[in-house]
């Protein structure tokens, strides 16, 4: 991991709360379950829940922040599976 010191004045805006989505991957069944979080929640609380929920079912997960740009809504991966979860299934 490489890090660098930054000047926080280089950004134009920030938002205190985000919309999150969690995608759960049932790799053996090649199926997925996608959820949007409907209330404000801290990312660490959501990560704990997603990890426990996935582990109980033998699944993996990806946590995303929902963002919108000129082309419409999109997802930024914050944690969990990167890329195609079914790529090696």
C-alpha positions, 0 to 999 in steps of 0.5 A: 500500500502506498500513501501520501500526505494531501491537502484536504482543500483539493476537493470541491465537496463532501457528503456526510452520508452515503447510499450503500449497496451490498451484493452477496455472491452464492458462488456454488449456485452461481446466483447473487442477491443485491440489497440497498441500505435504506437508512443512514448507517456507518460503514463499519457497522454495515461491514460487520453485518455484511460479513456476518450475513455472508458467513452464515450462508457460506457466501461472499459479498461486495460493498458499494457506495452509490454515486451519480455522475453525468451518465447516471448512477454507478457503484464504487467498490468499498470492500469485498469481492473485486471483479467477477465473483463467478470467474473461477466457479 
